Amino acid sequence: MNFKTLKRQSIAFAFTLVVVLSNLMCKVKHNKTSGTSANTSANSRKGLKDYYKNYFPIGVAVNMAALKGADSALIVHEFNSVTPENDMKMGPIHPQENVYNWKNADAIVDFAVKHHIKIRGHNLLWHNQAPSWMFKNADGTLVSKEVLLKRLKDHITTVVNHYKGKIYAWDVVNEAIDDDSTKFMRKSLWYQICGDDFIPKAFEYAHAADPKAALFYNDYNSEHPAKREHIYKLLKSLVDAKVPITGVGMQGHWKLNDPSPELLRKALDEYASLGLKIQITELDITIRMQRPRPAPETVANTTPTVADTGFTPELEQKQAEQYKMVFDIFRQYKNVITGVTFWNLSDRYSWLDFRGGGLAGGAAAGETTNRTVRKAYPLLFDENLQRKKAYWSVVNF
């Protein structure tokens, strides 16, 4: 082979390489702007945690199924905080008075520790998923206040000590405020037996077990005016009494038109005014909207409901806009927001899918799960674990 031939082949190879690289760059740019991408676990691009490294941790609620395969790879790539979805709640972890079930919760903690991921504990006290033995005597009657508080102390002390040094924050009390705006405290068995004393006591027990852990009161609809004021009243009473509370968890089970920017800012300002930190603890934004009910006299003449068309481009765009709005505000409040956690990983599975697509918001957690599935499509990753348009609206800032 002479020099001229070698030179021509070298030039041709260089030209081909330039074309290939150019096409590759165009493809990457197109994928980014269109909201599609290759599976994030298979490449080295930045994850959510990297985009927000100067703001706050980005977390995700996990179950045992998420600890293996593509789900686990996506968690490690995108997130730097995890919350057990159900496995640390009182019923699953403490099913009988002298029995603790550590298996699943330990597996989640071990996974997080192995991958240097922070862990939020969820939760130490809730009116749902509380074992019935906690409130009953041997004869089936309700226990006294003294007995219930002793059992609560034993539970919190045991669980918090078990994970001491591994869990940086706990949802100590969950959803104690009533949804009825004419009432204050939820009339749970905790309240019926103890009055409102169980709330400060829970925080005191948790703090005594792990003085370094951040302790949160956690609730949904916490930006809605009536409930917001009741939550504020509760929090202020705890702060004034010098109860060891770190902050408030705003769950963030939201919709395409709720909350408004004004409501969200008002809530953040009000809670921060107490000197408390804020975490968005259970974020998802369902695409489902309540349809107005027709007047009774027109029901017979109402045309049939249009079939569910699923995750349409129009809904995709609205969801991206809502996610962009809330994260724009979150970043502006980075001095008081110390974490944002999504409730589940991808649209492949969401707790909202079995609860009408999420129309009941946080309140749906108290509903009996049925087999009817109505997809909510509420997260940043689709059913194939690909980044959605909403993902790019969150990270492009």
C-alpha positions as CSV (number, residue, x, y, z in Angstrom):
1,M,0.0,0.0,0.0
2,N,1.5,3.3,-1.1
3,F,1.5,6.6,0.9
4,K,-1.3,8.2,-1.2
5,T,-3.7,5.3,-0.7
6,L,-3.0,5.3,3.0
7,K,-3.7,9.0,3.2
8,R,-7.0,8.7,1.3
9,Q,-8.2,5.9,3.6
10,S,-7.2,7.9,6.7
11,I,-9.2,10.9,5.5
12,A,-12.2,8.7,4.7
13,F,-12.1,7.1,8.2
14,A,-11.8,10.5,9.8
15,F,-14.8,11.8,7.9
16,T,-16.9,8.8,8.8
17,L,-16.0,9.2,12.5
18,V,-17.1,12.9,12.4
19,V,-20.4,11.9,10.8
20,V,-21.1,9.2,13.4
21,L,-20.2,11.5,16.3
22,S,-22.4,14.2,14.8
23,N,-25.4,11.9,14.5
24,L,-24.9,10.7,18.0
25,M,-24.8,14.2,19.4
26,C,-28.0,15.1,17.6
27,K,-29.7,11.9,18.9
28,V,-28.8,12.8,22.5
29,K,-30.0,16.3,22.0
30,H,-33.3,15.1,20.5
31,N,-33.8,12.6,23.3
32,K,-33.3,15.3,25.9
33,T,-35.7,17.7,24.4
34,S,-38.4,15.2,23.7
35,G,-38.2,13.7,27.2
36,T,-37.0,10.2,26.1
37,S,-33.7,8.5,27.0
38,A,-32.0,5.2,27.3
39,N,-32.3,3.5,30.6
40,T,-30.4,5.7,33.1
41,S,-29.0,2.7,34.8
42,A,-27.0,1.9,31.7
43,N,-25.1,5.1,31.3
44,S,-23.2,7.7,33.3
45,R,-25.4,10.8,32.9
46,K,-26.4,12.8,35.9
47,G,-29.3,11.6,38.1
48,L,-31.8,13.7,40.0
49,K,-29.5,13.7,43.0
50,D,-26.8,15.3,40.9
51,Y,-28.9,18.0,39.5
52,Y,-30.1,18.9,43.0
53,K,-26.8,18.4,44.9
54,N,-26.7,22.1,45.8
55,Y,-30.3,22.1,47.0
56,F,-31.6,19.1,48.9
57,P,-31.6,15.3,48.8
58,I,-34.0,13.6,46.3
59,G,-35.6,10.5,47.7
60,V,-37.9,7.7,46.7
61,A,-40.3,5.4,48.6
62,V,-39.3,1.7,48.1
63,N,-40.6,-1.7,48.7
64,M,-38.8,-5.1,48.6
65,A,-39.4,-5.5,44.9
66,A,-37.5,-2.4,44.1
67,L,-34.3,-3.8,45.6
68,K,-33.3,-5.9,42.7
69,G,-33.0,-5.6,38.9
70,A,-33.6,-2.5,36.9
71,D,-35.5,-0.8,39.7
72,S,-32.6,-1.0,42.0
73,A,-30.2,0.3,39.4
74,L,-32.4,3.3,38.7
75,I,-32.7,4.1,42.4
76,V,-28.9,4.0,42.8
77,H,-28.4,6.2,39.8
78,E,-31.1,8.8,40.5
79,F,-31.7,9.1,44.2
80,N,-29.7,9.8,47.4
81,S,-32.5,9.1,49.9
82,V,-35.0,6.3,50.4
83,T,-38.1,5.8,52.5
84,P,-39.6,2.3,53.2
85,E,-43.1,2.6,51.8
86,N,-44.7,0.2,54.3
87,D,-42.2,-2.0,56.0
88,M,-41.4,0.3,59.0
89,K,-45.0,1.1,59.8
90,M,-46.2,-0.2,63.2
91,G,-48.4,-3.0,62.0
92,P,-45.8,-4.7,59.6
93,I,-42.8,-4.2,61.9
94,H,-44.5,-4.9,65.2
95,P,-47.4,-7.3,64.5
96,Q,-47.6,-8.7,68.1
97,E,-46.7,-7.3,71.4
98,N,-43.5,-9.3,71.8
99,V,-42.8,-9.9,68.1
100,Y,-40.8,-7.6,65.8
101,N,-40.5,-8.3,62.1
102,W,-37.2,-6.8,61.0
103,K,-36.6,-8.7,57.8
104,N,-37.9,-6.4,55.1
105,A,-37.1,-3.1,56.9
106,D,-33.5,-4.4,57.5
107,A,-33.1,-5.4,53.9
108,I,-34.1,-1.9,52.8
109,V,-31.7,-0.3,55.3
110,D,-28.9,-2.6,54.2
111,F,-29.5,-1.8,50.6
112,A,-29.3,1.9,51.3
113,V,-26.2,1.7,53.5
114,K,-24.4,-0.4,50.9
115,H,-25.0,2.2,48.2
116,H,-24.4,5.2,50.5
117,I,-28.0,6.4,50.3
118,K,-29.7,8.3,53.2
119,I,-32.7,6.7,54.9
120,R,-35.9,8.3,56.2
121,G,-37.9,6.2,58.7
122,H,-41.6,6.1,58.0
123,N,-43.4,6.0,60.4
124,L,-43.5,5.6,64.2
125,L,-47.2,6.4,64.9
126,W,-50.2,6.4,62.6
127,H,-53.9,5.6,63.0
128,N,-53.8,3.3,59.9
129,Q,-51.7,0.1,59.9
130,A,-51.5,0.1,63.7
131,P,-51.9,-3.4,65.2
132,S,-55.1,-3.9,67.2
133,W,-53.2,-5.4,70.1
134,M,-51.7,-2.0,70.8
135,F,-55.1,-0.7,72.0
136,K,-56.6,-3.8,73.6
137,N,-56.5,-5.5,77.0
138,A,-56.5,-9.3,77.1
139,D,-60.3,-9.2,77.5
140,G,-60.8,-7.0,74.4
141,T,-61.5,-3.8,76.2
142,L,-59.6,-0.6,75.5
143,V,-56.4,-0.1,77.5
144,S,-55.8,2.8,79.7
145,K,-53.9,5.9,78.7
146,E,-50.9,4.8,80.9
147,V,-50.8,1.4,79.3
148,L,-51.0,2.8,75.7
149,L,-48.3,5.4,76.3
150,K,-46.1,2.7,77.8
151,R,-46.6,0.4,74.7
152,L,-45.9,3.4,72.5
153,K,-42.7,4.2,74.3
154,D,-41.6,0.6,74.1
155,H,-42.3,0.5,70.4
156,I,-40.6,3.8,69.5
157,T,-37.6,3.1,71.7
158,T,-37.1,-0.4,70.2
159,V,-37.5,0.6,66.6
160,V,-35.5,3.9,66.7
161,N,-32.7,2.2,68.7
162,H,-32.6,-0.7,66.2
163,Y,-31.7,1.7,63.4
164,K,-29.8,4.3,65.4
165,G,-27.0,5.8,63.4
166,K,-28.5,4.6,60.1
167,I,-31.7,6.5,59.8
168,Y,-31.2,10.3,59.7
169,A,-34.9,11.4,59.9
170,W,-38.2,9.9,61.2
171,D,-41.8,10.7,60.4
172,V,-42.8,10.4,64.1
173,V,-46.5,11.2,63.9
174,N,-48.5,10.8,60.7
175,E,-51.8,12.4,59.8
176,A,-53.2,13.3,63.3
177,I,-55.3,16.3,62.0
178,D,-58.9,15.7,61.0
179,D,-60.0,16.2,57.4
180,D,-63.2,17.9,58.6
181,S,-62.4,21.6,58.7
182,T,-64.9,22.0,61.6
183,K,-62.8,19.6,63.8
184,F,-59.2,19.7,64.9
185,M,-57.7,16.4,65.9
186,R,-58.6,13.1,64.2
187,K,-60.7,11.0,66.5
188,S,-58.4,8.0,66.3
189,L,-57.9,5.4,69.1
190,W,-54.7,7.3,69.9
191,Y,-56.8,10.4,70.6
192,Q,-59.7,8.6,72.2
193,I,-57.5,7.0,74.8
194,C,-54.8,9.6,75.3
195,G,-56.2,12.9,74.2
196,D,-53.6,14.9,72.3
197,D,-50.8,13.9,74.7
198,F,-49.7,11.0,72.5
199,I,-48.2,13.5,70.0
200,P,-45.6,15.3,72.2
201,K,-44.9,12.0,74.0
202,A,-44.0,10.3,70.6
203,F,-41.5,13.0,69.8
204,E,-40.0,12.8,73.3
205,Y,-39.6,9.0,73.1
206,A,-38.0,9.2,69.6
207,H,-35.6,12.0,70.6
208,A,-34.6,10.1,73.7
209,A,-33.8,7.0,71.6
210,D,-31.8,8.9,69.0
211,P,-31.0,12.5,69.9
212,K,-29.3,13.1,66.5
213,A,-32.3,12.0,64.3
214,A,-34.4,14.7,62.7
215,L,-38.1,14.3,63.7
216,F,-41.0,15.3,61.6
217,Y,-44.8,15.6,61.8
218,N,-46.2,14.4,58.5
219,D,-49.6,15.1,56.8
220,Y,-51.4,15.4,53.5
221,N,-53.4,18.4,52.2
222,S,-51.1,20.5,54.3
223,E,-51.3,23.4,51.8
224,H,-55.1,23.6,51.8
225,P,-56.1,26.6,54.0
226,A,-58.3,25.0,56.6
227,K,-56.1,22.0,57.2
228,R,-53.0,24.2,56.9
229,E,-54.2,26.3,59.8
230,H,-54.9,23.3,62.0
231,I,-51.5,21.8,61.2
232,Y,-49.9,25.2,62.0
233,K,-51.8,25.3,65.3
234,L,-50.6,21.8,66.3
235,L,-47.0,22.6,65.3
236,K,-47.0,25.9,67.1
237,S,-48.2,24.2,70.3
238,L,-45.3,21.7,70.0
239,V,-42.7,24.4,69.4
240,D,-44.0,26.6,72.2
241,A,-43.8,23.6,74.6
242,K,-40.2,22.9,73.4
243,V,-41.1,19.5,72.2
244,P,-38.1,18.1,70.2
245,I,-39.6,18.5,66.7
246,T,-37.4,19.3,63.7
247,G,-39.9,20.0,61.0
248,V,-43.0,19.2,59.0
249,G,-43.5,16.7,56.2
250,M,-45.8,18.0,53.4
251,Q,-46.8,14.8,51.7
252,G,-47.4,16.3,48.2
253,H,-50.1,13.9,46.8
254,W,-51.0,16.5,44.2
255,K,-53.0,17.0,41.0
256,L,-52.5,18.8,37.7
257,N,-54.3,21.9,39.1
258,D,-53.6,21.6,42.8
259,P,-51.9,23.2,44.6
260,S,-51.6,26.6,43.1
261,P,-48.3,28.5,43.4
262,E,-50.0,30.8,45.9
263,L,-51.2,28.0,48.2
264,L,-47.8,26.3,48.1
265,R,-45.9,29.4,48.9
266,K,-48.3,30.3,51.7
267,A,-47.9,26.9,53.3
268,L,-44.1,27.0,53.1
269,D,-43.9,30.5,54.5
270,E,-46.3,29.7,57.4
271,Y,-44.5,26.5,58.5
272,A,-41.1,28.1,58.1
273,S,-42.2,31.0,60.3
274,L,-42.2,28.6,63.2
275,G,-38.4,27.9,62.7
276,L,-39.1,24.4,61.4
277,K,-37.5,22.7,58.5
278,I,-39.8,21.3,55.7
279,Q,-39.6,18.1,53.7
280,I,-41.8,17.1,50.8
281,T,-42.2,13.5,51.8
282,E,-44.6,11.6,49.4
283,L,-44.6,13.5,46.1
284,D,-46.7,12.3,43.2
285,I,-48.8,14.3,40.7
286,T,-51.7,12.2,39.3
287,I,-53.1,13.0,35.9
288,R,-56.6,12.2,37.1
289,M,-59.1,15.0,37.5
290,Q,-62.5,15.0,39.3
291,R,-65.3,15.4,36.8
292,P,-68.2,17.6,37.9
293,R,-71.3,15.6,38.9
294,P,-74.3,16.3,36.8
295,A,-77.5,17.6,38.4
296,P,-79.8,14.8,39.4
297,E,-82.5,15.8,36.9
298,T,-80.0,15.6,34.0
299,V,-78.5,12.2,34.9
300,A,-80.9,10.3,32.6
301,N,-79.9,12.4,29.6
302,T,-76.2,12.4,30.2
303,T,-74.1,10.9,27.4
304,P,-71.9,7.9,28.4
305,T,-68.5,8.7,29.9
306,V,-65.7,8.9,27.4
307,A,-63.4,5.9,27.6
308,D,-60.2,6.3,29.6
309,T,-57.6,7.4,27.0
310,G,-54.7,7.0,29.3
311,F,-51.6,9.2,29.4
312,T,-52.2,11.5,26.5
313,P,-49.7,14.1,25.2
314,E,-51.9,16.9,26.6
315,L,-51.9,15.3,30.1
316,E,-48.1,14.7,29.7
317,Q,-47.6,18.4,29.1
318,K,-49.8,19.6,31.9
319,Q,-48.0,17.2,34.3
320,A,-44.6,18.5,33.2
321,E,-45.8,22.1,33.8
322,Q,-47.1,21.3,37.3
323,Y,-43.9,19.5,38.2
324,K,-41.9,22.4,36.9
325,M,-43.9,24.9,39.0
326,V,-43.5,23.1,42.3
327,F,-39.8,22.4,41.8
328,D,-39.2,26.0,40.8
329,I,-40.7,27.0,44.2
330,F,-38.8,24.2,46.0
331,R,-35.5,25.6,44.8
332,Q,-36.4,29.1,46.0
333,Y,-37.0,27.7,49.5
334,K,-33.8,25.6,49.6
335,N,-32.9,27.2,53.0
336,V,-35.9,25.6,54.7
337,I,-36.6,22.5,52.5
338,T,-34.2,19.7,53.5
339,G,-35.5,16.9,51.3
340,V,-38.0,15.9,48.5
341,T,-39.1,12.3,48.3
342,F,-41.2,10.8,45.5
343,W,-43.8,8.2,46.6
344,N,-42.8,5.2,44.4
345,L,-40.3,5.0,41.6
346,S,-42.1,4.8,38.3
347,D,-45.5,4.6,36.6
348,R,-45.0,0.9,36.4
349,Y,-46.3,0.8,40.0
350,S,-48.0,3.5,42.1
351,W,-50.1,3.1,45.2
352,L,-52.6,5.5,43.5
353,D,-53.3,3.0,40.8
354,F,-55.5,1.0,43.2
355,R,-57.2,4.0,44.6
356,G,-59.1,5.6,41.8
357,G,-55.9,6.9,40.2
358,G,-55.3,9.2,43.2
359,L,-58.4,11.4,43.2
360,A,-58.7,11.1,47.0
361,G,-55.1,12.3,47.5
362,G,-53.5,11.4,50.7
363,A,-56.8,10.4,52.2
364,A,-56.8,7.4,49.9
365,A,-54.3,5.6,52.2
366,G,-57.2,4.9,54.6
367,E,-59.3,3.3,51.9
368,T,-59.5,-0.5,51.3
369,T,-57.4,-1.4,48.3
370,N,-59.4,-3.2,45.6
371,R,-58.4,-5.0,42.4
372,T,-59.6,-2.2,40.1
373,V,-56.7,-0.5,38.5
374,R,-56.9,3.1,37.2
375,K,-53.5,4.3,36.3
376,A,-52.4,7.6,37.8
377,Y,-49.1,8.0,35.8
378,P,-47.9,10.3,38.7
379,L,-44.1,10.0,38.6
380,L,-41.0,11.1,36.6
381,F,-40.3,7.7,35.1
382,D,-42.7,5.8,32.8
383,E,-43.7,2.1,32.9
384,N,-40.5,1.2,31.1
385,L,-38.4,3.2,33.6
386,Q,-37.7,5.9,31.0
387,R,-37.5,9.6,31.8
388,K,-40.7,11.4,31.1
389,K,-41.2,15.0,30.0
390,A,-41.9,15.8,33.6
391,Y,-38.4,14.6,34.5
392,W,-36.8,17.2,32.2
393,S,-39.1,19.9,33.5
394,V,-37.6,19.2,36.9
395,V,-33.9,19.1,36.0
396,N,-33.7,21.8,33.3
397,F,-33.2,25.0,35.3
